[in-house]
Amino acid sequence: MATMAEVAALAGVTKQTVSNVVSGKKVRPDTAAKVNAAIAQLGYKPNLLARSLATGATMTVGLFVPVVANPFYSELVEEVENVLVRHGYNLLLATTRDDGEYTRRHLDILTRRSVDALLVAGDAGVIEQLPTLATAPFPVVLFAWEVDPPDTLPVVSIDYEHAGFLAGRHLRELGHEKVVVVAVLPAHTRRIDGLRRAFAADGLTIGDDMIFARTTDDPAGGFAGADAALAAHPDATALFATHDILALGALQAVQESGRRVPEDMSVVGFDDIAQVGRTHPAMTTVAVPKREMAQQAVELLLRSLEAERPPTNVVSLLRPTLVVRDSSAPPPRSGD
């Protein structure tokens, strides 16, 4: 088995330089290229246990997500792992299950120094643990955070209010005046606020009676919410779902009610998961830069580890975009 000394000799550098490259520390690109070439040629395998004992680092970053079944979060997990692996780190994944006590138990384990740093995606089940996170013995970065950001930790997230506004402005530009909403409440309040702002700009109000909470966080919940919305407001010409999983069920409910999409009713989702591009009709949605958000959160955390100091408590909001497909169109004209 090749040794670090042999790698250093082949690359023409010191053993410390090889160690710096292996541990992901900043090294001149040409030097890192020579070291990595020597590692590949010799088949060198770093002794991670020895490195951990010597440095106190585990080369492992923890990641909390609410669930992994939701495609939004599974895509975040994939991108976080991609970035970490490129920098020589491992990923330790845990779920919060939107449960504060469940999250607390996980944190108790992690704060015993089993990870070098922690990423937290989503705020459900986490808010009451913010004091613990703020005093954790390792850097912490929050992302995909929708409620008011804390002033104790850095946040990389999406401008969710503007995302809702994009959906509302699109529907208003098409001419819709009455929209029903299937939502995760109260978590997605900002998205609804944005939708309301777009309608209010034209003097139209989306009342609380137009908003229907999902029963479960899956297509069945979207179907049930849309079914209730259509029964209560049969004259609505558009439906907005506050995430695409709900929109999938809502689309089915609209179609099973005998309405054509988009001729009788437009349906707009939120997230732009892969499935909505394959529905019939393909669904208009608000796309959020999930992978960019994950990349920025990981890079902020890694810079903190490299500098050996807590990350700066900044709030970075990424901009969403509207993806117009076939599920939205002008409302039917009277008599159609």
C-alpha positions as CSV (number, residue, x, y, z in Angstrom):
1,M,0.0,0.0,0.0
2,A,1.4,3.4,-1.0
3,T,2.3,5.8,1.8
4,M,2.0,9.6,2.1
5,A,5.7,9.9,1.9
6,E,5.7,8.1,-1.5
7,V,3.0,10.4,-2.8
8,A,5.0,13.5,-1.6
9,A,8.1,12.2,-3.3
10,L,6.4,11.5,-6.6
11,A,4.6,14.9,-6.6
12,G,7.8,16.7,-5.5
13,V,6.1,18.3,-2.4
14,T,6.2,17.8,1.3
15,K,4.1,15.3,3.3
16,Q,2.3,18.3,4.9
17,T,1.2,19.5,1.4
18,V,-0.2,16.0,0.6
19,S,-2.0,16.1,4.0
20,N,-3.4,19.5,3.2
21,V,-4.7,18.3,-0.2
22,V,-6.3,15.2,1.3
23,S,-8.0,17.1,4.1
24,G,-9.4,19.7,1.6
25,K,-7.4,22.6,2.8
26,K,-6.6,25.5,0.4
27,V,-3.6,24.6,-1.8
28,R,-2.4,26.2,-5.1
29,P,-4.4,24.6,-7.9
30,D,-1.2,23.4,-9.8
31,T,0.2,21.9,-6.6
32,A,-3.1,20.1,-5.8
33,A,-3.2,18.8,-9.4
34,K,0.3,17.2,-9.0
35,V,-0.7,15.7,-5.7
36,N,-3.9,14.3,-6.9
37,A,-2.1,12.8,-10.0
38,A,0.4,11.1,-7.7
39,I,-2.4,9.8,-5.5
40,A,-4.2,8.3,-8.5
41,Q,-1.0,6.8,-10.0
42,L,0.0,5.2,-6.7
43,G,-3.5,4.2,-5.6
44,Y,-2.9,6.0,-2.3
45,K,-5.7,5.6,0.3
46,P,-5.6,8.1,3.2
47,N,-5.9,6.7,6.7
48,L,-9.0,8.6,7.7
49,L,-9.0,7.2,11.2
50,A,-5.5,8.3,11.8
51,R,-6.2,11.7,10.4
52,S,-9.3,12.0,12.7
53,L,-7.3,11.1,15.8
54,A,-4.5,13.5,14.9
55,T,-6.7,16.5,14.0
56,G,-9.8,15.9,16.0
57,A,-11.8,16.2,12.8
58,T,-14.2,13.5,11.7
59,M,-14.4,14.8,8.0
60,T,-18.2,14.3,8.4
61,V,-20.9,16.9,8.1
62,G,-24.4,16.3,9.4
63,L,-27.5,17.2,7.4
64,F,-31.1,17.6,8.8
65,V,-34.0,17.4,6.4
66,P,-37.7,17.1,7.4
67,V,-38.2,14.0,5.2
68,V,-36.4,12.3,2.3
69,A,-39.4,11.1,0.4
70,N,-40.3,14.6,-0.8
71,P,-38.4,15.1,-4.1
72,F,-37.5,18.7,-3.1
73,Y,-35.5,17.4,-0.1
74,S,-34.0,14.4,-1.9
75,E,-32.6,16.8,-4.5
76,L,-31.1,18.9,-1.7
77,V,-29.5,15.9,-0.1
78,E,-28.0,14.8,-3.4
79,E,-26.4,18.2,-4.1
80,V,-25.1,18.6,-0.5
81,E,-23.4,15.2,-0.8
82,N,-22.0,16.1,-4.3
83,V,-20.3,19.2,-2.9
84,L,-19.1,17.5,0.3
85,V,-17.5,14.5,-1.5
86,R,-15.6,16.9,-3.8
87,H,-14.1,18.4,-0.7
88,G,-13.3,15.1,1.0
89,Y,-16.1,15.1,3.5
90,N,-18.7,12.4,4.3
91,L,-22.4,13.1,4.9
92,L,-24.4,12.0,7.9
93,L,-28.1,12.3,7.1
94,A,-30.9,12.7,9.7
95,T,-34.6,13.6,9.5
96,T,-36.5,16.0,11.8
97,R,-39.9,14.5,10.8
98,D,-41.3,18.0,11.7
99,D,-41.0,16.8,15.3
100,G,-39.2,19.1,17.8
101,E,-38.6,16.3,20.3
102,Y,-37.3,13.9,17.7
103,T,-35.0,16.7,16.4
104,R,-33.7,17.4,19.9
105,R,-32.7,13.8,20.5
106,H,-30.7,13.8,17.2
107,L,-29.0,17.1,18.2
108,D,-28.0,15.6,21.6
109,I,-26.1,12.9,19.7
110,L,-24.5,15.2,17.2
111,T,-23.3,17.7,19.7
112,R,-21.1,15.1,21.3
113,R,-18.7,15.9,18.4
114,S,-19.7,13.1,16.0
115,V,-19.7,15.7,13.2
116,D,-17.5,18.6,12.2
117,A,-20.4,20.8,11.2
118,L,-24.1,20.8,10.6
119,L,-26.5,21.8,7.8
120,V,-30.2,22.2,8.6
121,A,-32.7,22.2,5.7
122,G,-36.2,23.5,6.5
123,D,-37.6,25.0,9.7
124,A,-40.3,22.5,10.7
125,G,-39.4,20.9,14.0
126,V,-36.3,23.0,14.3
127,I,-37.4,26.4,15.5
128,E,-37.5,25.4,19.2
129,Q,-34.0,24.0,18.9
130,L,-32.4,27.2,17.7
131,P,-30.8,28.1,21.1
132,T,-29.1,24.7,21.1
133,L,-28.0,25.1,17.5
134,A,-26.6,28.6,18.2
135,T,-24.4,27.2,21.0
136,A,-23.3,24.0,19.2
137,P,-19.6,23.1,19.3
138,F,-19.4,23.2,15.5
139,P,-20.5,25.5,12.7
140,V,-24.2,25.4,11.7
141,V,-25.8,26.8,8.6
142,L,-29.6,26.9,7.9
143,F,-31.1,26.7,4.5
144,A,-34.5,26.3,2.8
145,W,-35.6,28.3,5.8
146,E,-39.0,30.0,5.4
147,V,-40.0,31.6,8.6
148,D,-38.3,34.7,10.1
149,P,-34.6,34.0,10.0
150,P,-32.8,34.0,13.4
151,D,-30.1,36.5,14.1
152,T,-27.9,33.9,15.7
153,L,-27.1,31.7,12.6
154,P,-26.5,32.2,8.9
155,V,-29.3,31.4,6.5
156,V,-29.2,30.5,2.8
157,S,-32.8,30.4,1.4
158,I,-35.3,31.4,-1.2
159,D,-37.3,34.6,-1.5
160,Y,-40.6,32.6,-0.9
161,E,-42.8,35.7,-0.9
162,H,-41.5,36.8,-4.3
163,A,-42.1,33.2,-5.5
164,G,-45.8,33.4,-4.6
165,F,-45.9,36.8,-6.2
166,L,-44.7,35.3,-9.5
167,A,-47.4,32.8,-9.5
168,G,-50.1,35.4,-8.7
169,R,-48.8,37.8,-11.3
170,H,-48.9,35.1,-13.9
171,L,-52.5,34.3,-13.1
172,R,-53.4,37.9,-13.2
173,E,-51.7,38.5,-16.5
174,L,-53.8,35.7,-17.9
175,G,-56.9,37.4,-16.6
176,H,-57.9,35.2,-13.6
177,E,-59.8,37.0,-10.8
178,K,-60.7,34.1,-8.5
179,V,-58.1,31.6,-7.3
180,V,-58.3,28.9,-4.7
181,V,-55.2,27.8,-2.8
182,V,-54.2,24.4,-1.4
183,A,-51.5,25.0,1.1
184,V,-49.3,23.7,3.9
185,L,-50.4,25.9,6.8
186,P,-48.9,27.9,8.5
187,A,-45.6,27.0,7.0
188,H,-46.2,28.4,3.6
189,T,-47.7,31.7,4.7
190,R,-45.0,33.7,2.8
191,R,-45.9,32.1,-0.5
192,I,-49.6,33.0,0.0
193,D,-48.6,36.5,1.0
194,G,-46.9,36.9,-2.3
195,L,-49.8,35.5,-4.3
196,R,-52.1,37.9,-2.4
197,R,-49.8,40.9,-3.2
198,A,-50.1,40.2,-6.9
199,F,-53.9,40.1,-6.8
200,A,-54.0,43.1,-4.5
201,A,-52.1,45.2,-7.0
202,D,-55.2,45.0,-9.2
203,G,-57.6,45.6,-6.4
204,L,-58.5,41.9,-5.9
205,T,-58.6,40.1,-2.6
206,I,-57.8,36.4,-1.8
207,G,-59.7,35.8,1.4
208,D,-59.0,33.2,4.0
209,D,-62.0,31.3,2.8
210,M,-60.2,30.7,-0.5
211,I,-57.3,28.9,1.2
212,F,-57.6,25.2,2.0
213,A,-55.1,23.4,4.2
214,R,-53.8,20.1,3.0
215,T,-54.8,17.0,5.0
216,T,-51.6,15.2,4.4
217,D,-48.3,16.3,2.8
218,D,-48.7,14.1,-0.3
219,P,-50.8,14.0,-3.5
220,A,-53.7,12.6,-1.6
221,G,-53.6,15.7,0.6
222,G,-53.5,17.9,-2.5
223,F,-56.5,16.0,-3.9
224,A,-58.5,16.4,-0.7
225,G,-57.7,20.1,-0.5
226,A,-58.6,20.8,-4.1
227,D,-61.8,18.8,-3.8
228,A,-62.9,20.9,-0.8
229,A,-61.8,24.1,-2.6
230,L,-63.8,23.2,-5.8
231,A,-66.9,22.3,-3.7
232,A,-66.8,25.6,-1.8
233,H,-65.9,27.8,-4.9
234,P,-67.1,26.2,-8.1
235,D,-66.7,29.4,-9.9
236,A,-62.9,29.6,-9.3
237,T,-60.9,29.6,-12.5
238,A,-57.4,28.9,-11.1
239,L,-55.8,26.9,-8.4
240,F,-52.4,27.4,-6.7
241,A,-50.8,24.7,-4.7
242,T,-47.9,25.8,-2.4
243,H,-45.8,22.9,-3.4
244,D,-45.7,20.5,-6.4
245,I,-46.5,17.3,-4.4
246,L,-49.8,18.9,-3.5
247,A,-50.3,20.2,-7.0
248,L,-50.1,16.7,-8.4
249,G,-53.1,15.6,-6.4
250,A,-54.9,18.9,-7.0
251,L,-54.5,18.5,-10.8
252,Q,-56.1,15.0,-10.5
253,A,-59.0,16.4,-8.4
254,V,-59.7,19.2,-10.9
255,Q,-59.7,16.7,-13.8
256,E,-61.9,14.2,-12.0
257,S,-64.4,17.0,-11.2
258,G,-65.1,17.2,-15.0
259,R,-63.1,20.4,-15.5
260,R,-60.5,20.7,-18.3
261,V,-57.1,21.9,-17.5
262,P,-56.3,24.6,-18.6
263,E,-59.5,25.4,-20.6
264,D,-61.8,25.5,-17.5
265,M,-59.2,25.9,-14.7
266,S,-55.6,26.7,-14.5
267,V,-53.3,24.9,-12.1
268,V,-50.0,26.3,-10.8
269,G,-47.6,24.5,-8.5
270,F,-44.4,25.4,-6.6
271,D,-40.9,23.9,-6.6
272,D,-40.5,22.5,-10.1
273,I,-39.8,18.9,-9.2
274,A,-39.2,16.6,-12.2
275,Q,-42.7,15.0,-12.0
276,V,-44.6,18.1,-12.9
277,G,-43.0,18.3,-16.3
278,R,-44.4,14.9,-17.1
279,T,-48.1,15.5,-16.1
280,H,-50.9,15.9,-18.6
281,P,-50.9,18.7,-19.2
282,A,-47.4,19.6,-18.1
283,M,-47.7,21.9,-15.1
284,T,-46.8,25.5,-14.7
285,T,-44.8,26.0,-11.5
286,V,-42.5,28.4,-9.7
287,A,-39.0,27.0,-9.9
288,V,-36.7,27.5,-6.9
289,P,-32.9,27.2,-7.3
290,K,-32.6,24.1,-5.0
291,R,-29.1,23.0,-6.1
292,E,-27.7,26.5,-6.0
293,M,-29.1,26.9,-2.5
294,A,-27.5,23.7,-1.4
295,Q,-24.2,24.5,-2.9
296,Q,-24.1,28.0,-1.3
297,A,-25.0,26.5,2.1
298,V,-22.3,23.8,2.0
299,E,-19.6,26.2,0.7
300,L,-20.4,28.7,3.5
301,L,-20.0,25.9,6.0
302,L,-16.7,24.7,4.5
303,R,-15.3,28.2,4.5
304,S,-16.0,28.4,8.1
305,L,-14.3,25.0,8.8
306,E,-11.3,26.1,6.8
307,A,-11.0,29.4,8.7
308,E,-11.7,27.6,12.0
309,R,-14.3,30.2,13.0
310,P,-18.1,30.3,13.1
311,P,-19.7,31.4,9.8
312,T,-20.9,35.0,9.5
313,N,-24.6,35.4,10.4
314,V,-25.8,36.5,7.0
315,V,-29.1,36.0,5.3
316,S,-28.9,35.2,1.6
317,L,-32.1,34.9,-0.4
318,L,-32.0,33.4,-3.9
319,R,-34.5,34.4,-6.6
320,P,-37.1,32.0,-7.9
321,T,-38.3,31.9,-11.5
322,L,-41.7,31.1,-13.2
323,V,-41.8,28.1,-15.5
324,V,-44.8,28.3,-17.8
325,R,-46.1,25.1,-19.2
326,D,-49.5,23.8,-20.4
327,S,-51.6,23.9,-17.2
328,S,-52.2,27.6,-17.2
329,A,-54.2,29.7,-19.7
330,P,-56.7,32.5,-19.7
331,P,-59.9,31.8,-17.9
332,P,-63.0,30.6,-19.9
333,R,-65.1,33.5,-21.3
334,S,-68.6,33.8,-20.0
335,G,-70.8,31.4,-22.0
336,D,-67.9,29.1,-23.0
